[in-house]
Amino acid sequence: MGTLKRPRSTAVKAPKAASAAACLQLEQLPNIGPAMAGDLRALGIRHPQDLAHRDAFSLYQALCAHSGKRQDPCVLDTFMAATDFMRGAAPAPWWAYTAQRKQLYGQL
């Protein structure tokens, strides 16, 4: 008798928004999944529009303080991507912000 294959997860991922105006939930932000959306909510961010006027580095520092540990620098890259997107930039992968982050903030 063959092994029974289990179906892959049937969880539906939120479709990613193509523009800031189309982004209604945090999970619709490019690069933001359920865990990162939870981190943003822990920082008081409830709607994607809340990110338009926030500073990515301040959010990163607040998350480090909230969690009690230094977050991986790619979290800052992700916050930079999300805040830029909500200010009208085209969607870009978080790693597109790594060089800019290193130039602005060094190695953290």
Backbone torsions as a table, in degrees:
resi	resn	phi	psi	omega
1	MET	NA	133.0	-178.4
2	GLY	-74.0	165.2	177.7
3	THR	-79.6	143.9	179.1
4	LEU	-80.8	123.9	178.3
5	LYS	-88.0	132.1	177.6
6	ARG	-86.4	141.3	177.4
7	PRO	-68.8	149.9	175.6
8	ARG	-62.9	165.4	-179.8
9	SER	-52.1	137.3	178.6
10	THR	-96.3	7.1	178.1
11	ALA	-62.8	133.9	-179.3
12	VAL	-93.3	123.9	176.9
13	LYS	-80.1	144.7	177.1
14	ALA	-65.4	133.6	176.7
15	PRO	-65.5	143.3	-178.6
16	LYS	-80.6	139.8	180.0
17	ALA	-75.1	144.6	178.4
18	ALA	-87.8	-16.0	180.0
19	SER	-149.4	163.1	179.0
20	ALA	-61.1	-40.1	-179.1
21	ALA	-62.6	-29.0	-178.5
22	ALA	-88.4	-2.9	-175.1
23	CYS	-92.0	109.7	-175.9
24	LEU	-107.9	-21.4	-179.6
25	GLN	-130.2	150.6	-178.8
26	LEU	-56.9	-38.0	-178.9
27	GLU	-67.9	-12.6	176.6
28	GLN	-83.1	-12.0	177.8
29	LEU	-67.4	136.3	173.3
30	PRO	-56.2	139.4	178.6
31	ASN	77.3	-3.6	-176.3
32	ILE	-107.8	117.6	175.0
33	GLY	-106.1	-170.6	-177.6
34	PRO	-58.8	-41.4	-177.5
35	ALA	-67.5	-46.1	-180.0
36	MET	-67.8	-35.9	175.8
37	ALA	-61.8	-39.3	176.7
38	GLY	-63.5	-39.5	176.7
39	ASP	-62.9	-42.7	178.9
40	LEU	-63.9	-40.9	178.1
41	ARG	-63.6	-36.4	177.5
42	ALA	-63.5	-23.4	178.7
43	LEU	-93.1	5.1	177.5
44	GLY	92.5	5.9	177.7
45	ILE	-86.1	117.0	-177.7
46	ARG	-106.3	-32.5	-176.5
47	HIS	-128.7	148.0	179.4
48	PRO	-53.9	-35.7	-178.9
49	GLN	-61.6	-22.9	177.7
50	ASP	-63.0	-21.4	-177.5
51	LEU	-81.9	-18.7	-174.1
52	ALA	-59.3	-30.9	-176.6
53	HIS	-114.7	19.3	179.9
54	ARG	-105.0	152.2	178.5
55	ASP	-93.4	125.8	-176.7
56	ALA	-60.0	-41.5	-178.6
57	PHE	-66.9	-38.9	176.6
58	SER	-63.8	-39.2	176.6
59	LEU	-63.4	-42.5	178.9
60	TYR	-60.7	-47.5	179.3
61	GLN	-62.2	-39.8	179.4
62	ALA	-65.2	-39.0	178.7
63	LEU	-67.4	-39.4	176.2
64	CYS	-59.9	-45.2	179.7
65	ALA	-65.4	-42.5	-178.9
66	HIS	-63.7	-41.7	-177.6
67	SER	-83.3	-16.8	-179.0
68	GLY	77.4	14.0	177.9
69	LYS	-150.1	156.6	178.2
70	ARG	-68.9	126.4	177.3
71	GLN	-82.5	154.6	176.2
72	ASP	-58.5	140.6	179.4
73	PRO	-58.9	-23.0	178.4
74	CYS	-65.4	-20.6	174.4
75	VAL	-64.5	-41.3	176.2
76	LEU	-63.6	-42.4	176.6
77	ASP	-55.9	-43.1	-179.2
78	THR	-65.5	-42.5	177.1
79	PHE	-63.9	-38.0	177.9
80	MET	-63.4	-42.8	178.7
81	ALA	-63.3	-43.1	-177.5
82	ALA	-68.2	-43.9	-179.3
83	THR	-68.0	-39.7	177.1
84	ASP	-63.1	-43.4	178.8
85	PHE	-58.6	-44.5	-178.0
86	MET	-72.8	-11.5	173.4
87	ARG	-94.5	3.8	174.8
88	GLY	110.7	-0.5	178.1
89	ALA	-70.8	155.9	175.7
90	ALA	-67.5	151.0	177.3
91	PRO	-60.8	138.3	179.3
92	ALA	-144.2	149.1	177.3
93	PRO	-66.4	150.6	-176.5
94	TRP	-56.9	-35.0	-176.2
95	TRP	-69.3	-13.1	174.7
96	ALA	-68.5	-14.4	-179.0
97	TYR	-98.8	-3.2	-175.5
98	THR	-60.6	-47.6	-178.8
99	ALA	-62.5	-42.4	178.6
100	GLN	-63.7	-43.0	178.8
101	ARG	-61.0	-44.9	-179.9
102	LYS	-64.2	-37.6	178.4
103	GLN	-67.3	-41.1	-177.5
104	LEU	-78.5	-40.8	-169.1
105	TYR	-121.2	0.2	-178.8
106	GLY	71.9	-152.1	-176.4
107	GLN	-84.7	-5.5	-176.6
108	LEU	60.3	NA	NA
